């Protein structure tokens, strides 16, 4: 952890909870990684939110799709990968992915298909980075993503079930996978932040949990060490904020209407609103992925 490296890297953006900014995080992470090297954004989520949000509905409904690549080898990644106007390539989701999920359960080496058919032949050859947007439920597609990448980014948003979604992801997805493979959680990323943190808001509760709780995110590593600098607030700083000794910061990733509007215009934030103040957060997250962890 924390060593600066230029090694090619694949990463899965995953949490077992819907509507927490997973596709937005993964797409904008891919966009900022594309500033550092050749990047493939792979949409493994059967709902195809990112694929459709980028304007590739035709690819989502194509007769030749991801299932043909990972199940029977009837197609290669090159047959379905689309170039985009956003500096990264897209491996689109498909409206047949739910059926692919079921077929993978009975396939030989069903959990290693994405690794052998996509990541192994492409990472380090055609691409420096591969970012997977993953489903919000446990199953073979998520298992494939973990086996293929070994690296995870977990997005999380304020709310009563925020830490529950994080714990569920660790208990039902990450820890079971660690019985067989190494899985490194590179970052836990709070997003959709909007409220003050000098009062007892849901934002405050989430940030306190992430920054001061005793959970382990990786073996021997406390959760707060996986919180990006843009959202890091120490227990001492919280006390100083409450005492009025220092002004309350506004940690990212903040809620911005431009983030939702960018998808309506089929663009990542960098291309839709290049002056937006939240781009710096995604740049920092891209640096964490490129470096293989947070260096503090």
Number of C-alpha atoms within 10 A of each C-alpha: 12 12 11 14 12 12 13 19 22 27 26 27 26 30 31 22 20 13 11 22 19 27 25 23 25 26 30 24 24 33 28 26 28 22 14 16 16 20 26 29 28 26 26 26 24 22 18 25 19 27 28 20 20 22 17 19 18 12 22 25 16 16 13 16 25 31 22 17 20 22 19 10 12 13 17 16 19 11 14 19 18 16 12 13 9 17 18 24 21 26 27 28 29 28 19 17 20 14 12 19 19 13 14 21 14 10 13 10 11 18 22 20 24 23 19 16 18 20 24 13 13 18 20 16 11 12 20 21 27 29 30 28 29 27 25 20 17 16 16 20 27 27 20 24 30 31 24 24 22 21 23 24 26 24 25 27 24 21 14 11 13 19 17 13 21 20 17 15 20 20 12 14 20 26 16 12 17 14 9 9 13 15 18 21 24 28 25 24 23 26 23 18 23 17 16 15 22 18 13 10 15 19 23 18 17 21 25 18 16 26 21 18 13 12 15 14 22 17 7 8 14 17 20 24 22 25 20 24 16 19 22 19 20 15 13 10 16 20 13 15 17 15 11 11 10 12 12 17 14 14 21 23 22 17 14 14 8 15 23 15 15 19 20 13 14 17 23 28 25 20 16 16 16 11 11 13 12 20 21 16 23 24 20 18 28 22 19 20 25 24 20 25 24 22 15 7
